[in-house]
Amino acid sequence: MFRHLSLNLRKLSTKITTEMEEVVNKVLRETFPKATTITTEDISGGCGQHYKIYVESEEFKGKSKIQQHKMVTGALKDYISQWHAVTIDTKIV
């Protein structure tokens, strides 16, 4: 019984995480339309509280790493406030 419940909860958690990853990717694609790569990964073990985000875009040209990260966090400010942690990596194309 408990194993069945655990598996169902894990599936539910995975579904929620997948939806959040899709939302984050959509927001980032809209914010950085010239991006060549955007990835979002839940690295919290499925609870949706720690995300790893990678954005590769020419829109970062002329910006410092801090400015690039502020651009990403600015786009995601409504979501980041709900998370425990976020790891951001950016690259200029």
N, C-alpha and C positions, 0 to 999 in steps of 0.2 A: 504494500500500500504506500509506504513512504517513498520507496524507490520510484514508483509511478508518479507520485506528486512531485518529487524532485526533478524528474525528467520533464514533466510538464512546465514547471517553473523555469527550468533552464531554456526550454524552447521559447517561452514567453519573453524571457530576458533577452535572448538572442534576437528575437523579432523587434523588440523595442530598440536595441542597439543598432540593428541594421537600418531601421527607420531614421534614427538620429544621424547615422553616417550619411545617409542619402540626403537628408535635409542640409547638413553641413556642406556636403559636396555641391549641392544646388546653389546655396548662398555664395559659396566661393566661386563657382563658375560664373554667376551673375556679376560678382564683384570684380573678377579678373578674367574677362572674356578672352584675353590673349594668352592665358595660361596653357602651357603644353602638358603639364602634369599636375593633378590635384589628387591627393589621397587622404583619406581619413580612416583611422583605425582605432577601435576601442581596445585599449591595452590594460583595462581594469579587470580583466577576467570575466567580462560579460555584464557587469553591473551598470555600465554606462556613465562612469564617473571620472574616467581619465582617458583622454584622447590624444593620439599622435597625429599631427597634421603636417602635410608636406605640400608646398605650392612652388611650382617652377614657372616663372613668368617674366616676360620682357618688361612688364609694368613696374618691376622693381629696379630698373636701370636708374642709376644716379641716386639711389636711396641707400642709406646705411642699413646694416642688419637690423638695428633697433627700429628704424622707420618701417622696414619691410614687415617686421613682426607686429608693429602697431597697426599697419594696414590690415593684416589678417585678424587681429583681435578686435579691431574696430568693426569689421564686417560681421563678426560672430559674438558681439558683446551680449546680446540677449540670451545666447546659449551658454557661453562661458560662465556666466554668473551662476548657473545651475550645476556646474561640474566641480569636482574636487581639484582636478589638475588638468593641464593641457601642455603638451610639448609641441612646439612649432619649429619647423625647419623650412627655410626658403632658399631659393636659388634663382639667380638671374640667368635668363636664357640669352 
